[in-house]
Amino acid sequence: MALKGNLSNFTITQLLNLINLAKKNGSLILERSGDKIEIYFKNGKLAYSKDQKRDNSLINILFYSKLITSNQKKIFTQNAASMTDKELGLLLINADYLHQEEIITCVQTYYMSILKQLFTWNDGVFRFDTDILPPNDKITVSVNLENMILESSRRMQEWEKLNDEIPSLEMALKFVDRPTTNIRSLKLSSKEWRVISYVNPKNSIQQIAHTTHLSELEIRRIVYGFLQAGIVELIRPTSMKHLSYESSRIRAHQTSPEQQKSLINKIIDRIRSH
């Protein structure tokens, strides 16, 4: 019998705790406002995650994890389109391009990132069906939920605070006229520098988050830090269809398309030989 409910009455923390304690096998499907996420569990542990709005293929996961470049992603997409994730993973391992541990680690991190998106959901519906296993062609993992349950509880509290400080991601940012801190004297992470690059009254915080591939929680954390540092302020965005980039800011590092060329050629030869 399926377990159904609403996240306003049954939180993601409670769901994970129930699945963990009962050591359940099954699929948890959550939906809200056009978003749909599927989480699969084996013996109460995270096995597989899927976001309907994202490309969940191994090729994209490797690209997302920066283990392959955009050019390499294109090559794999063209030459290994008929392969399952498991088959492609074995090909990469046998070609000595990636180690098994690298693939498992990046897949596990990706699945966990999808699950962590749910930590900020306080509405939506869910359905848990027992004994439904992940798709056979997908690479699965085995992640204990105890730490994620603790993190979920902590993040829910953090989310409430950040939501109070930044009530809407439709707001925009602008640099204050007289900042209390010199931006270039700050020790910022690569994610923070990317966000700084798009601080412009024409860009909503939501647009910046989408362009820089940050979750709602991540963008709120970064913006809150900037607000506390006194370098930006919240304003209503001016109308603009496309994201505006501040060319004077620091651009993200781009990987050379020639990097590891010989290894890619080796993989292509392997793919074409099948």
C-alpha positions in Angstrom: 0.0 0.0 0.0 1.4 3.4 -1.0 2.0 6.2 1.5 0.7 9.5 0.2 0.6 12.9 1.7 1.5 16.6 1.7 4.8 18.1 2.7 3.0 20.8 4.7 1.9 18.0 7.1 4.8 15.5 6.7 8.3 16.9 6.2 11.1 15.5 4.1 13.0 14.9 7.3 10.2 12.8 8.7 10.0 10.8 5.4 13.7 10.0 5.3 13.7 9.1 9.0 10.8 6.7 8.4 12.4 5.1 5.4 15.7 4.8 7.2 14.4 3.3 10.4 12.2 0.8 8.5 15.0 -0.1 6.1 12.6 0.3 3.2 13.0 -0.5 -0.5 11.0 1.7 -2.8 10.5 4.9 -4.7 9.6 8.3 -3.3 8.0 10.7 -5.8 7.6 14.3 -4.9 5.9 17.0 -6.9 5.2 20.7 -6.6 4.5 23.5 -9.1 5.7 21.6 -12.2 8.7 20.1 -10.3 9.0 16.3 -10.0 11.8 14.4 -8.2 12.1 10.7 -7.8 14.2 9.1 -5.1 14.9 5.3 -4.9 15.9 3.5 -1.8 17.4 0.0 -1.0 17.3 -1.2 2.6 16.6 2.3 3.8 19.6 3.8 1.9 19.7 6.2 -1.0 20.2 4.3 -4.3 19.2 6.6 -7.1 17.8 10.1 -7.7 16.1 11.7 -10.7 15.0 15.3 -11.4 12.5 15.5 -14.3 13.8 18.9 -15.2 17.4 17.8 -15.6 19.4 15.5 -17.9 20.1 12.6 -15.6 22.3 10.6 -18.0 25.8 9.6 -16.9 27.3 11.8 -19.6 25.6 14.9 -18.2 26.5 13.8 -14.6 30.2 13.6 -15.6 30.0 17.0 -17.3 28.2 18.4 -14.2 31.0 17.0 -12.0 33.6 18.5 -14.4 35.1 15.1 -15.2 34.6 15.8 -18.9 34.6 19.0 -20.9 31.8 20.3 -23.1 33.6 19.0 -26.2 34.0 15.6 -24.6 30.4 15.6 -23.7 29.4 16.3 -27.3 31.7 13.4 -28.5 30.2 10.9 -26.0 26.6 12.0 -26.9 27.3 11.5 -30.6 29.1 8.2 -30.3 27.6 6.5 -27.2 24.0 7.5 -27.5 22.8 3.9 -27.7 24.7 2.9 -24.5 23.1 2.6 -21.1 24.8 4.4 -18.2 26.2 1.1 -16.9 27.6 0.3 -20.3 29.2 3.7 -20.7 30.7 3.5 -17.3 32.3 0.2 -18.0 33.6 1.6 -21.3 35.3 4.6 -19.5 36.8 2.3 -16.9 38.1 -0.3 -19.5 39.5 2.6 -21.6 41.5 3.8 -18.5 39.8 7.2 -18.8 38.2 7.2 -15.4 38.5 5.0 -12.3 35.4 3.2 -10.9 35.8 5.2 -7.7 35.6 8.5 -9.6 32.4 7.5 -11.4 30.7 6.2 -8.2 31.8 9.3 -6.3 30.4 11.8 -8.9 27.2 9.8 -9.3 26.7 9.6 -5.6 27.3 13.4 -5.2 24.8 14.1 -8.0 22.1 11.9 -6.5 22.6 13.5 -3.1 22.4 17.0 -4.6 19.0 16.1 -6.0 17.8 14.8 -2.6 19.1 17.9 -0.9 17.0 20.1 -3.1 14.0 18.7 -1.2 15.3 20.1 2.1 13.8 23.5 1.2 10.5 22.2 0.1 7.7 23.0 2.6 4.9 22.3 0.2 4.0 19.8 -2.5 2.7 16.2 -2.5 4.5 12.9 -2.1 4.0 9.2 -2.8 6.1 6.3 -1.5 5.7 2.9 -3.1 7.4 0.0 -1.5 9.6 -2.6 -3.4 10.0 -0.5 -6.5 13.7 -0.6 -7.5 15.7 1.9 -9.6 15.9 1.4 -13.4 18.2 -1.5 -14.3 20.3 0.6 -16.8 21.2 3.1 -14.1 24.3 3.1 -11.8 23.1 2.8 -8.2 24.8 3.7 -5.0 24.3 3.0 -1.3 24.3 6.1 1.0 23.3 6.0 4.6 20.6 8.5 5.5 21.5 9.3 9.1 23.8 12.3 8.2 21.4 13.5 5.6 18.5 13.5 8.1 20.6 15.6 10.5 21.5 17.9 7.6 17.9 18.1 6.5 16.8 19.3 10.0 19.6 21.9 10.1 18.9 23.1 6.6 15.2 23.5 7.4 16.1 25.9 10.2 18.6 27.7 8.1 16.1 28.0 5.2 13.5 29.6 7.5 16.0 32.3 8.4 17.2 32.9 4.9 13.6 33.0 3.6 12.9 35.8 6.1 15.9 37.8 5.0 15.3 37.2 1.2 11.6 36.6 0.9 11.6 36.5 -3.0 14.1 35.4 -5.6 12.4 37.7 -8.1 14.3 40.6 -6.4 17.5 41.9 -8.0 20.8 43.0 -6.6 22.9 46.1 -7.1 26.2 47.2 -5.6 25.8 49.8 -2.9 27.1 53.3 -3.7 29.4 53.2 -0.7 30.3 49.6 0.2 31.6 49.0 3.7 33.9 46.3 2.3 36.3 46.3 -0.7 35.0 43.4 -2.9 38.5 42.5 -4.2 39.8 42.2 -0.6 37.2 39.5 0.1 38.1 35.9 0.0 35.3 34.5 -2.1 34.6 31.0 -3.4 34.3 30.3 -7.1 30.5 30.2 -6.7 30.5 33.6 -5.0 32.6 35.1 -7.8 30.2 33.8 -10.4 27.3 35.4 -8.6 29.2 38.6 -8.3 29.7 38.6 -12.0 25.9 38.9 -12.6 25.1 41.5 -9.9 23.0 43.9 -12.0 19.6 45.6 -11.5 18.5 43.9 -14.7 19.0 40.4 -13.3 16.7 38.8 -10.8 18.3 36.5 -8.1 16.3 33.6 -9.7 18.0 34.3 -13.1 21.4 34.4 -11.5 20.8 31.1 -9.7 19.6 29.4 -12.9 22.6 30.7 -14.9 25.2 29.7 -12.3 23.5 26.4 -11.6 22.9 27.1 -7.9 20.1 25.7 -5.8 17.7 28.1 -4.0 19.5 27.4 -0.7 22.9 28.1 -2.2 21.9 31.4 -3.9 20.2 32.6 -0.7 23.3 31.8 1.3 25.5 33.7 -1.0 23.2 36.7 -1.4 22.7 36.8 2.4 26.5 36.9 2.8 26.8 39.8 0.4 24.1 41.6 2.2 25.8 41.1 5.6 29.1 42.3 4.1 27.4 45.5 3.0 28.4 45.2 -0.7 24.9 44.7 -2.3 21.3 45.7 -1.6 18.0 44.2 -2.7 16.0 46.1 -5.3 13.2 45.4 -7.8 14.6 44.3 -11.1 14.4 46.4 -14.2 12.9 44.6 -17.2 15.3 42.6 -19.3 14.8 39.4 -21.3 18.3 38.1 -21.2 20.8 37.9 -18.3 23.2 40.8 -18.3 26.9 40.1 -17.6 29.2 42.6 -15.9 32.2 42.3 -18.2 34.5 43.9 -15.7 34.0 41.1 -13.3 36.0 37.8 -13.1 34.9 35.1 -15.6 34.8 31.5 -14.7 37.7 29.4 -15.7 37.2 27.5 -19.0 38.9 24.2 -19.6 40.9 23.9 -22.7 39.2 21.8 -25.4 42.5 20.0 -26.2 42.8 18.7 -22.7 43.3 14.9 -22.5 42.8 14.7 -26.3 44.7 11.4 -26.7 42.5 9.7 -24.1 39.3 10.9 -25.8 40.6 9.6 -29.1 41.2 6.2 -27.4 37.6 6.1 -26.1 36.2 7.1 -29.5 38.1 4.2 -31.1 36.7 1.9 -28.5 33.1 3.1 -29.1 33.4 2.9 -32.8 34.7 -0.7 -32.6 31.4 -1.9 -31.0 
